[in-house]
């Protein structure tokens, strides 16, 4: 695996790249960075060129000045593709990565061969994301608005480990999914700026998140890029029932449940995740 530092859109991006063939861009969520994709890249590197950047604010990439939301990340990624000489790519994303893929697809659909999503936020979730029965799951998004959050989580390696481990374990159905890389994840988030860099995404997303919950968000045009969604059966953050309005956002949609996993299908069952990704991109190529 090659580890590159690519200059794009006025920032330096760390990019992990492996394999050869058709390019697939892999976009991580929170609390993650490029390493979350490693089990999938090992299974697909013989068929694709797999490109896993650390988003701005995460990992070894530059940190933003203030909140940096999905639209800004999409602009970064287009600049990154240009800098790497990639005209068209398939995109695979999860969680925050899935949120970024939507403005990316609306802005330059001609640059994308297809979109493959694991569990993510989209407009059709609507007010369901903020109902009283969900407050126990989404509390962290409000907590991340506070500068105090960075101080508390980053007070020590132990506090950082406790916070990151909570989400990696609680959101997983297969609780052992991150055990082999847990210390590497703690190493990552104890690097200067990485806790705040991740929290900044939620600060940038707060206004639009509240607008969706209250029904005040503007109606966005549908996305016509071929799309595959494999939604986890046991995700405590994004229940499978919330897929019911995906067809309003994606006009060419292949949707199915991903059985036996929680919020992180790519880590919990990488064999099936890799198979689903390859099947979709082979089918539309």
RAWO-V912840 format. One record per residue. PSI is psi as a letter, one per 40 degrees, with the letter a starting at -180 (none if undefined). OMEGA is omega in degrees with one decimal (* if undefined). Layout:
PSI/OMEGA + PSI/OMEGA
This chain:
h/176.7 + i/175.0 + h/-173.0 + i/166.8 + h/-173.2 + h/177.3 + h/-179.0 + h/176.3 + f/175.5 + e/-178.3 + i/175.6 + h/-178.2 + h/171.0 + h/-178.4 + h/171.3 + h/-176.3 + h/179.9 + i/174.8 + a/-179.9 + i/-179.7 + a/-179.2 + h/-175.5 + h/171.6 + h/177.8 + h/-175.7 + h/-174.5 + h/-175.2 + i/174.8 + a/175.2 + h/1.0 + g/-173.7 + i/171.6 + a/-170.0 + d/-173.1 + d/-179.8 + d/-176.9 + e/-171.0 + d/177.7 + d/178.4 + d/-178.4 + d/178.0 + d/-177.3 + e/-175.3 + e/-172.0 + e/176.7 + e/-174.9 + d/-174.7 + i/165.7 + h/-172.7 + h/-172.6 + h/-175.4 + g/178.6 + i/160.8 + h/176.4 + i/176.2 + h/-177.2 + e/-175.1 + i/170.7 + b/-177.9 + e/175.6 + i/178.7 + i/-178.7 + i/-177.9 + i/168.5 + g/-179.9 + a/-175.4 + i/-175.4 + h/-170.8 + a/-173.2 + d/-178.4 + d/179.0 + d/176.0 + d/178.2 + d/176.9 + d/175.1 + d/-174.0 + d/175.7 + d/176.9 + d/178.2 + d/177.2 + d/178.3 + d/-177.5 + d/-179.3 + e/177.3 + f/-178.1 + h/-178.7 + d/-178.1 + i/179.9 + i/162.6 + i/-177.0 + h/175.8 + h/-177.8 + i/-175.6 + h/171.9 + b/178.9 + d/178.3 + d/177.2 + d/176.6 + d/179.8 + d/-178.4 + d/-176.6 + d/173.8 + d/176.0 + d/-178.5 + d/178.1 + d/-175.8 + d/-176.4 + g/-179.8 + d/-177.9 + e/179.1 + e/-170.8 + h/177.2 + d/-179.4 + i/-179.2 + h/176.3 + h/-176.2 + h/154.2 + i/-168.1 + h/-172.8 + i/177.8 + h/175.1 + i/-170.9 + d/-175.7 + e/175.2 + d/172.7 + a/-174.8 + e/-177.0 + d/-179.8 + e/-176.4 + e/179.1 + i/-175.2 + d/-178.7 + e/-179.5 + e/-172.6 + d/178.4 + e/178.4 + d/-172.1 + e/-177.4 + d/-174.6 + d/-179.3 + d/174.2 + d/178.0 + d/-177.6 + e/177.2 + e/-171.6 + h/173.8 + d/176.9 + d/-179.6 + d/179.4 + d/-179.9 + d/-177.6 + d/-178.0 + d/-177.5 + e/-177.0 + d/179.4 + i/175.6 + d/-178.9 + d/179.2 + d/176.9 + d/179.1 + d/-179.1 + d/-177.1 + d/-178.5 + d/-179.1 + d/179.2 + d/-175.6 + d/-179.9 + d/178.9 + d/-176.0 + d/-177.7 + e/178.5 + i/169.6 + d/174.1 + g/-165.9 + e/-177.6 + e/-168.3 + d/-176.6 + e/-173.8 + d/-175.4 + e/-177.8 + e/-173.8 + d/-179.5 + d/175.8 + d/176.0 + d/177.2 + d/175.4 + d/-177.9 + d/-173.8 + e/172.2 + e/173.6 + i/-177.1 + h/175.1 + e/-172.1 + d/175.2 + d/-179.1 + d/179.5 + d/176.5 + d/179.2 + d/-179.1 + d/176.7 + d/-178.7 + d/175.6 + d/179.0 + d/-176.0 + e/-170.7 + d/-176.7 + d/-179.9 + d/177.5 + d/179.3 + d/178.6 + d/177.2 + d/-178.0 + d/-177.6 + e/179.5 + e/-177.3 + e/-179.4 + i/177.1 + i/176.6 + h/-177.8 + i/178.5 + i/178.2 + i/-179.0 + h/-174.8 + e/177.3 + h/176.6 + h/-169.7 + h/173.3 + h/177.4 + h/173.7 + h/-169.8 + h/-173.7 + i/178.4 + d/-169.9 + f/-179.6 + h/179.4 + e/-179.1 + d/-177.9 + g/-179.8 + i/-179.1 + d/179.0 + d/-178.5 + e/176.3 + e/-169.7 + e/-178.1 + e/178.9 + d/-179.2 + e/176.8 + d/-179.4 + d/-175.1 + h/-174.0 + d/176.7 + g/-167.9 + h/169.2 + h/-175.4 + h/172.6 + i/175.8 + i/175.5 + h/-172.0 + i/167.8 + e/-179.1 + i/173.7 + a/-170.4 + e/-173.0 + g/-177.7 + d/-176.7 + d/175.8 + d/-173.7 + d/178.0 + g/-174.9 + d/177.1 + d/-179.3 + d/179.2 + d/179.5 + d/179.0 + d/179.6 + d/178.4 + d/-178.3 + d/-179.5 + d/-179.1 + d/-175.4 + d/173.6 + d/-176.6 + d/-175.9 + e/-175.6 + none/*
